[in-house]
Amino acid sequence: MRPSRPLAAVAALVLSLALAACGDQDPPARGRKPVLPVVASPDQPVSYQLADPDCQNTTQPTLLTQTRIRAWDEDEIVDRQVRYPAKVESGRTLTSDAIGETSYDDRMERVCDYEKGPGRYCDDDEGQEKGWSNARDLKMLRICKDDFDYGRRTFEGVALASVNYIEIASTDYKRLAPAGAKPLPQIHLSVLPHFIDYYDNYPQSDGTRVRLKTWITHNMAHFQSPPMIAVFPDTRQDEQNTQGSFWESQFVLAHEFGHHIDFTLNGFALEAMGLGWSPLEHGLVDRFALAQGLSGGSDRAKVHGAVGETFADLTAYYSEGGTGKSMVALPCFGVNRNVRGDAFKNGDDKIMTEDRLGFLLGTFDEGDKTCGEPRYGDIHIAGAIIARTLDEAFGRLLLASGVDEEGDADARYRLTLAWMDRFVEASRGMALTTTGAGWLAPVAQAMRDVTESYLEAPGLKLAPGESTDRVQRDVCRIVAERLPVVEGKPFALAGGGCG
């Protein structure tokens, strides 16, 4: 990927809330209140090294079959010898079935100016937010040694761990997607890039103005166009505060790849609905609302943003086998995003109440939160509530048909793909005048469609004591209990109850 235009379509800074909540210095105020702040820090990233600099001067093809990586296993970092699930090779650059090229130590910059006034610091002359542009040519990463431990703090080591997890996620999608599903384009993998913002005329307490330099660190991002996953570096503070990094989590890499799946399958439909991604808002923006001079973060944009996080969380969780072992110990957000967890880290049940929906839609301000406290205005937290709801409902369907534990995660992955298809279809029929909880109605409608399709599948045999009516009642109750604000519960009776 050698973008000739600025990169502006950041599609999933999954850990930004963790940064904001875990003690990093606050970034410069950006004026327009985002759905989820893109957190930058004045703390400079750690310097990483090439373990094999001579390899970067050759294009000799090398087939890579296995390597040693470090991986999160609940609250420990363990050594693992892994074999790649698909073809991985290095010639001009490191490639795999899912990855078209790999670069390292990229430098992307943009210059902002506080003299432009609140909310306009990073705007160009036309009033549009600037993207990041290449500050130098991309350096293609090459790997010359198979079955070699490059070390966890090297460009090669980070790349090989990332490739392993991305390939697992890609292989699972190919294996579990329905016949004829849209193929995924290859992505660009950017290993430990420096995404830098310069803020000119940044005011100091003594009245002077300076140039402030910030980096995006301890994070990951998916870029929609052209498709790219960026694995950002850590800082010294990050290394001191946690025993492992985010690229050592299968869940985190698979979550980013889940966004790649989502945008590949549904990006065109979102564009047709007037929804597009904004890095400033860190969420989908509603172009119809913008055309009327309204905020781009409309109700439907925020709900669709939350559903995008739901999809990425579910596909990542099931790709790992439904254990959550690579994410539950991740600081600040691991417990909150554990799909099988009924509650957030602070004990709040994963339920979408009216006040929590109000926080998501920006009806009122939520205030500051500490590390691990769920911030209900965050699309990831709303997505976690929906994900828990769907996982519980999927489990009820599988219980009815007697799916064994071995096939459980695969079956739930397929149900996730089917549910997302139904959700997008239902959303396309919604009137633009719909507001608030109305935009959550497709969540329930899609669950109803998936349930009916599952129960009506040819050859399905219900387990002893099960019936279609009983399963439908239970699915209705699950949605009603976890998403009480949803209009039109699936299979609800005339009075609104589940029977």
C-alpha positions in Angstrom: 0.0 0.0 0.0 1.5 3.3 -1.1 -1.4 5.7 -0.7 -1.2 8.7 -2.9 -3.9 10.4 -0.8 -4.0 10.9 3.0 -5.2 8.1 5.1 -8.4 9.2 6.8 -10.7 6.2 7.0 -9.7 4.8 10.4 -12.2 2.1 11.0 -11.5 0.5 14.4 -9.2 2.0 17.1 -10.5 -0.7 19.4 -8.5 0.2 22.4 -8.8 4.0 22.4 -11.1 4.0 25.5 -8.5 1.9 27.4 -5.9 4.6 26.7 -8.2 7.4 27.8 -9.1 5.6 31.0 -5.8 4.2 32.0 -3.9 7.3 32.9 -2.4 8.5 29.6 -2.1 12.3 29.2 -5.1 13.8 27.7 -4.8 14.7 24.0 -5.4 18.3 22.8 -9.1 19.0 22.8 -10.6 18.4 19.3 -13.6 20.6 19.6 -16.3 18.4 18.0 -17.1 15.7 20.5 -16.3 12.3 19.1 -18.2 9.1 19.6 -15.0 7.7 20.9 -11.9 9.8 21.2 -8.9 8.9 19.0 -6.4 9.2 21.8 -2.9 10.4 21.1 -0.2 10.9 23.7 2.9 13.1 24.0 4.8 10.0 25.2 7.2 8.9 22.5 7.0 5.3 21.4 9.7 2.8 22.3 12.4 2.3 19.6 12.2 -1.2 18.0 15.0 -2.9 16.1 15.4 -5.0 13.0 16.8 -8.4 14.1 18.0 -9.1 10.6 18.9 -5.9 8.8 20.8 -7.7 6.0 17.6 -9.5 5.0 16.1 -6.2 4.0 18.5 -5.9 1.1 17.4 -9.1 -0.6 14.3 -10.3 -2.4 15.3 -14.0 -2.3 12.0 -15.9 -1.8 11.6 -17.6 1.6 8.7 -19.9 2.5 7.8 -19.5 6.1 6.1 -22.4 7.8 6.4 -21.8 11.6 7.8 -19.5 14.2 7.9 -18.9 18.0 5.6 -16.2 19.4 4.4 -14.9 22.7 0.7 -15.0 23.4 -1.8 -14.0 26.1 -3.2 -17.1 27.8 -5.7 -15.6 30.4 -3.5 -13.6 32.8 -0.1 -15.0 31.5 2.1 -14.4 28.5 3.3 -17.8 27.2 5.7 -19.0 24.6 4.2 -20.9 21.7 5.6 -22.6 18.6 3.1 -22.1 15.9 2.6 -23.4 12.3 1.0 -21.0 9.9 -2.5 -22.1 8.8 -1.9 -20.8 5.3 0.9 -19.9 2.9 3.3 -17.3 4.3 6.3 -16.2 2.3 8.8 -13.4 2.0 10.4 -12.0 -1.2 9.8 -8.4 -2.1 7.9 -8.2 1.1 6.3 -10.5 3.8 3.0 -11.8 2.3 0.3 -14.4 3.1 -3.0 -15.4 1.8 -4.6 -12.5 3.7 -1.8 -10.0 3.5 -0.6 -8.4 0.2 2.4 -6.6 1.7 4.0 -5.7 5.0 5.8 -2.5 5.9 7.5 -1.4 9.0 8.3 1.8 10.9 6.0 3.8 8.7 5.8 7.5 9.3 2.5 9.2 8.8 2.0 12.8 9.7 -0.5 15.7 9.7 -0.1 19.3 10.9 -2.9 21.0 12.9 -3.1 24.5 14.1 -4.8 25.9 17.3 -5.2 29.3 15.7 -7.9 27.8 13.5 -10.2 27.7 16.6 -12.0 25.0 18.5 -13.2 22.1 16.4 -11.1 23.2 13.4 -7.6 22.5 14.5 -7.0 19.7 11.9 -9.2 21.1 9.1 -7.8 21.9 5.7 -8.6 25.1 3.7 -12.0 23.6 2.6 -13.0 22.9 6.2 -12.5 19.1 5.9 -10.5 17.2 8.4 -7.0 16.3 7.2 -5.9 12.7 6.9 -2.4 11.5 7.6 0.1 11.5 4.7 3.3 9.6 4.1 6.3 11.5 5.5 8.7 9.1 3.7 8.5 6.1 1.4 7.2 2.9 3.0 9.8 0.3 4.0 8.9 -3.2 3.0 9.6 -5.8 5.7 11.3 -9.1 4.7 11.9 -12.3 6.7 14.7 -14.5 5.6 14.7 -17.3 8.3 12.0 -19.9 8.8 11.4 -21.4 12.3 13.4 -18.7 14.0 12.7 -16.7 17.1 13.3 -13.1 16.2 12.3 -11.8 19.6 9.1 -10.1 20.8 10.5 -6.5 20.6 11.7 -6.6 17.0 9.9 -5.6 13.8 10.1 -9.1 12.6 8.8 -10.6 15.8 5.8 -8.3 15.9 5.1 -9.0 12.3 5.2 -12.7 12.6 2.9 -12.8 15.6 0.5 -10.5 13.8 0.5 -12.5 10.6 -0.2 -15.7 12.6 -3.3 -14.3 14.1 -4.5 -12.6 11.0 -4.1 -15.8 9.0 -6.1 -17.7 11.6 -8.9 -15.2 11.3 -8.8 -15.2 7.6 -8.7 -19.0 7.4 -11.7 -19.3 9.7 -13.8 -16.9 7.6 -13.0 -18.9 4.4 -13.9 -22.1 6.2 -17.1 -20.9 7.8 -18.5 -18.4 5.3 -21.4 -19.7 3.1 -20.7 -21.0 -0.4 -20.3 -18.2 -2.8 -19.5 -15.6 -0.2 -17.6 -12.5 -1.3 -13.9 -13.1 -1.2 -11.8 -10.8 0.9 -9.2 -8.5 -0.7 -5.7 -8.7 0.8 -4.8 -6.1 3.3 -1.6 -4.1 4.0 0.0 -4.8 7.4 1.8 -1.8 8.9 4.1 -2.9 11.7 4.8 -0.4 14.5 4.1 2.8 12.5 4.5 6.3 13.8 1.2 8.2 13.3 2.1 11.7 14.3 0.0 14.9 14.8 1.7 18.2 15.1 -0.3 20.9 16.8 1.0 24.4 16.1 0.3 27.3 18.4 -0.6 25.0 21.3 -1.2 27.3 24.3 0.8 27.0 27.5 -0.2 28.1 31.0 2.3 31.1 30.8 0.6 32.4 27.6 3.3 31.2 25.2 2.5 28.9 22.3 4.5 25.9 21.2 4.4 23.0 18.7 3.0 19.9 20.4 3.9 16.5 19.0 1.7 13.5 19.7 1.8 9.8 18.7 -0.9 7.1 18.5 0.4 4.2 20.6 -0.7 1.1 22.4 -3.5 0.5 20.0 -4.6 -1.0 16.7 -6.6 0.3 13.8 -8.3 -1.0 10.6 -8.3 1.4 7.6 -11.1 0.8 5.2 -9.7 2.2 1.9 -7.2 0.9 1.0 -7.6 -1.9 3.5 -4.9 -1.9 6.1 -4.3 -3.0 9.7 -1.9 -0.9 11.7 -0.2 -2.3 14.8 0.9 0.7 16.8 4.0 0.6 19.1 4.0 0.8 22.8 5.6 3.4 25.1 7.8 2.8 28.0 4.8 3.4 30.3 2.8 0.8 28.4 5.6 -1.8 28.8 5.9 -1.0 32.6 2.1 -1.3 33.2 1.4 -4.5 31.4 3.3 -7.8 30.9 2.2 -8.1 27.2 1.3 -6.1 24.1 -1.9 -6.1 22.1 -0.3 -7.8 19.1 0.2 -10.8 21.4 -3.6 -11.2 21.6 -5.4 -13.4 19.0 -8.7 -11.6 19.9 -7.4 -8.1 19.2 -5.9 -9.0 15.7 -9.0 -11.0 14.8 -11.2 -8.1 15.9 -9.4 -5.8 13.5 -9.8 -8.5 10.8 -13.4 -8.7 11.6 -13.8 -5.1 10.6 -12.1 -6.0 7.3 -14.8 -8.7 6.8 -17.6 -6.4 7.7 -16.5 -3.6 5.4 -15.9 -6.0 2.6 -19.4 -7.6 2.9 -21.4 -4.5 4.0 -19.4 -1.4 3.1 -21.3 -0.9 -0.1 -24.7 -1.2 1.7 -23.6 1.3 4.3 -22.5 3.8 1.7 -25.8 3.4 -0.1 -27.5 4.2 3.2 -25.4 7.4 3.5 -23.2 6.1 6.3 -19.4 6.6 6.1 -16.5 6.4 8.5 -15.0 9.5 10.1 -11.7 9.3 12.0 -12.6 12.5 13.8 -15.9 11.1 15.1 -14.4 7.7 15.5 -17.5 6.2 14.2 -19.9 6.2 11.3 -21.2 9.5 10.2 -24.6 10.1 8.6 -24.1 12.0 5.3 -27.8 12.8 5.1 -27.7 14.5 8.5 -24.6 16.4 7.5 -26.3 17.6 4.3 -29.0 19.1 6.5 -26.4 20.9 8.7 -26.9 18.4 11.6 -24.3 16.5 13.5 -22.7 13.6 11.6 -23.1 11.3 14.7 -26.8 10.6 14.2 -28.7 8.0 16.1 -28.5 5.5 13.3 -24.8 6.2 12.7 -24.0 5.4 16.4 -26.2 2.3 16.5 -24.6 1.0 13.2 -21.2 1.8 14.7 -22.0 -0.2 17.8 -23.2 -3.1 15.6 -20.0 -3.1 13.7 -18.1 -3.5 17.0 -20.5 -6.4 17.9 -19.7 -8.2 14.6 -15.9 -7.7 15.1 -16.1 -8.9 18.7 -18.2 -12.0 17.9 -16.1 -13.2 14.9 -12.9 -12.7 16.8 -14.2 -14.5 19.9 -15.5 -17.5 18.0 -12.4 -17.6 15.8 -10.5 -18.2 19.0 -12.8 -21.0 19.9 -15.1 -19.0 22.3 -12.7 -19.1 25.2 -11.7 -15.4 25.5 -8.3 -16.6 26.9 -6.3 -14.0 24.9 -8.3 -11.0 26.0 -9.7 -11.3 29.5 -6.5 -10.0 31.1 -5.9 -7.1 28.8 -5.8 -3.9 30.8 -9.0 -1.8 31.1 -11.1 -3.4 28.5 -10.5 -7.2 28.5 -13.2 -8.1 31.0 -15.7 -5.7 29.5 -15.3 -7.2 26.0 -15.5 -10.9 27.1 -18.5 -12.1 25.1 -19.4 -14.7 27.6 -19.2 -12.4 30.5 -22.6 -11.3 31.9 -21.3 -8.2 33.5 -18.7 -5.5 33.0 -15.7 -5.1 35.2 -17.4 -2.8 37.7 -20.3 -5.3 38.1 -22.9 -3.6 35.8 -25.0 -6.2 34.0 -24.7 -6.1 30.2 -28.1 -4.6 29.6 -29.1 -1.7 27.3 -31.2 0.5 29.5 -32.8 3.7 28.5 -30.2 5.8 30.2 -27.3 3.8 28.7 -28.8 4.3 25.3 -29.1 8.0 26.1 -25.3 8.0 26.8 -24.7 6.3 23.4 -26.9 8.7 21.5 -25.4 11.7 23.2 -28.7 12.7 24.9 -26.7 13.6 28.0 -23.1 13.6 29.1 -21.8 10.6 31.0 -18.8 12.2 32.7 -15.3 10.8 33.3 -14.7 7.1 33.9 -11.7 5.2 35.4 -9.9 2.3 33.9 -12.2 -0.6 33.3 -15.5 1.2 34.1 -17.8 0.8 31.1 -18.3 4.1 29.2 -21.8 3.7 27.8 -21.2 6.5 25.2 -18.6 4.2 23.7 -19.7 2.3 20.6 -17.5 -0.7 21.8 -19.4 -0.9 25.1 -22.8 -0.8 23.4 -21.4 -3.4 20.9 -20.4 -5.6 23.9 -24.0 -5.5 25.2 -25.4 -6.5 21.8 -22.7 -9.2 21.4 -23.6 -10.7 24.8 -27.3 -10.7 23.8 -26.7 -12.5 20.5 -24.2 -15.0 22.0 -26.8 -16.0 24.6 -29.5 -16.3 21.9 -27.2 -18.3 19.6 -26.5 -20.6 22.5 -30.2 -21.2 23.0 -30.6 -22.2 19.3 -27.6 -24.6 19.6 -29.0 -26.1 22.8 -32.2 -26.9 21.1 -30.5 -28.7 18.3 -28.0 -30.5 20.4 -24.8 -29.1 18.9 -21.9 -30.5 20.8 -19.1 -28.4 22.4 -16.6 -29.2 19.6 -18.8 -27.5 17.0 -20.2 -24.8 19.2 -17.8 -21.9 18.2 -18.1 -22.6 14.5 -21.8 -22.8 14.6 -22.0 -19.4 16.4 -19.6 -17.9 13.9 -22.0 -19.0 11.0 -24.9 -17.6 12.9 -23.1 -14.3 13.4 -22.5 -14.0 9.6 -26.2 -14.8 9.0 -27.4 -12.3 11.6 -25.3 -9.5 10.2 -26.7 -10.1 6.7 -30.2 -9.9 8.1 -29.4 -6.8 10.2 -28.1 -4.9 7.1 -31.1 -5.9 5.1 -33.5 -4.8 7.8 -31.7 -1.5 8.3 -32.0 -0.6 4.6 -35.7 -0.6 4.9 -35.8 1.8 7.8 -37.2 5.3 7.4 -34.7 8.2 7.8 -37.1 9.8 10.2 -36.6 7.0 12.7 -35.0 8.2 15.9 -33.5 6.8 19.1 -34.2 3.2 20.0 -36.0 2.7 16.7 -32.6 2.1 15.1 -32.1 -0.9 17.4 -35.2 -2.6 15.9 -33.2 -4.3 13.2 -31.1 -6.0 15.9 -34.3 -7.9 17.1 -35.7 -8.4 13.6 -32.5 -10.0 12.4 -32.5 -12.3 15.5 -36.0 -13.3 14.7 -35.1 -14.1 11.0 -32.0 -16.1 12.0 -34.0 -18.1 14.6 -36.8 -18.9 12.1 -34.2 -19.9 9.4 -32.3 -22.0 11.9 -35.4 -23.8 13.2 -36.8 -24.4 9.6 -33.5 -25.7 8.2 -34.0 -29.1 6.4 -32.9 -32.0 8.4 -32.8 -30.1 11.8 -33.8 -32.4 14.7 -34.7 -30.8 18.0 -33.4 -32.3 21.1 -35.8 -34.2 23.4 -38.1 -31.9 25.3 -37.6 -29.0 22.8 -40.1 -27.3 20.6 -40.1 -24.4 18.2 -42.5 -22.4 20.4 -40.3 -22.9 23.4 -37.1 -21.8 21.6 -38.9 -18.8 20.2 -40.1 -17.8 23.6 -36.7 -18.1 25.1 -35.1 -16.0 22.3 -37.7 -13.4 22.9 -36.9 -13.3 26.7 -33.2 -13.0 26.1 -33.6 -10.0 23.8 -36.2 -8.5 26.1 -34.0 -8.8 29.2 -30.7 -7.6 27.7 -32.1 -5.1 25.3 -35.3 -3.8 27.0 -35.2 -0.6 24.9 -35.5 -2.5 21.6 -38.8 -2.0 19.8 -40.5 -5.1 18.5 -39.1 -8.0 20.4 -38.8 -11.2 18.3 -41.8 -13.5 18.7 -43.4 -11.2 21.3 -47.2 -11.7 21.8 -49.8 -9.1 21.0 -49.4 -7.5 24.5 -45.6 -7.3 24.1 -44.7 -10.2 26.4 -42.8 -13.3 25.5 -45.4 -15.8 26.6 
